Amino acid sequence: MAIAQSALKNASAHLTTSLADVYTCPASTVAVIKHAQVANVDGAAAADVSVALYDASAEATYYYAKTISVAADAGLKPLGDLVGAVLEAGDKIRGQASAADDLDIILSVVEYAVS
């Protein structure tokens, strides 16, 4: 099996109150999360963030962070354990906020082609 770096990607989303996909690892690829940041873009109120891994091979969701408060107009890296996480093809990083569109998430990812 050969592995070669194939792409540097940013994935981002305005989080809603439903757990939704932020990044999906493509077929024939493994990916490493290099940076993860959540920002509260609401000027008045704190909001909670939850971030999860959907493991495609197990068909299950596992949380990295669950209902962590992010102060108004603040940024937070509650995802320290997520940085360096390895995703296989079909795995997803998913996010959710306690208030729709109050939180943004940005991931920086390195993708590696697997052949």
N, C-alpha and C positions, 0 to 999 in steps of 0.2 A: 504494500500500500504506500502510495506517495502522497505527501501533504505539502502544499505550497501556498504561501500567502497570496490571496487573489484580490482582496478589496478591503478598504477602510470605509466604514459606513457610520453615519449618524442616523439614529431613529428617534423620533420625537412624537409626542401626542399631547393634546389637551385632554386631561383625564375627566371621565364622567363618573356617574354613580354606579355604573355597571363595570364589572371586570372585563377589560378589553385588551386586545393584542396591541403591543407597542412594537415588537420586533419578532420576526419569525426566521429561524435559520433555514436557508434554502437547501434544496436537495443536493447531494454530493458535496456537502460543506460541513465543516465544524466552525464554530465562532467562539471568540473569547470577548467577554465584556471588559472594556478597559476603563470606562468611566460611566457613572450613573449619578444624575442630579435631578432633584425635584425642586421646583420653585412655586411659591404661592403668589399668584399674580392678582389676587383679590386684595384691594387696599384696605379692607376693613376687618376681616375676620380670619381666624385660623381655620384650617381644614385638615382632615386626616387623609393619609395616603396608605394604600396597601399595594405591595408589589409581589408578584408571584412568578414561578416557573411552571410552565406546562411542559411536562415530560412526555413527549410523543410515544416513546417506547413503552412507558408504563400507563399511558392514557390517564394521567393523574396530574393534579395541580398541587404545588407545594409553595408555601409562602416564605419569602425572604424577609418581608416586613409586613406587619398587620396593624392597621389603624394607628399610625404614628402621626402625631400632630405637627403641622408645619405652620408657623406663625405667619400672620399677614405680612406681605411684602418681604418674605424671607426665603432663603434657599436652604436646602437640607440635603445632606448625603447620608440618608439612613441606610444606605445600601452597601455599606462597607464589605459585607460578606458576599455581595453580588459581584463586586469588581474581581475579575479573574475567573469568574464562572465560565465553564465550558458548555456550550450548547451543541447538540447533535442535530442533524437534519430533521426538521419538523418541530423541534423544540421552540417554545415561545416565551418571551418575557411579556407579562400582562400587568396592567395597572388599573387602579380604581381610586376615586376620590370621594370624600363624604359630601362634597358639593360640586355639582357639574361645572366644569370650565374654570374652577378656582386654582387648579394645580396643573402645571406643565411638567413633563418628564422628558429628559434627554439622555440617550445612551450613545456611547461611542463604542463601536464594535470592530474587531478585526476578524475577517472571514478568511478561512483557509480551504482551498479546493482539495478534495480527497478523491484520489483515483486508484 
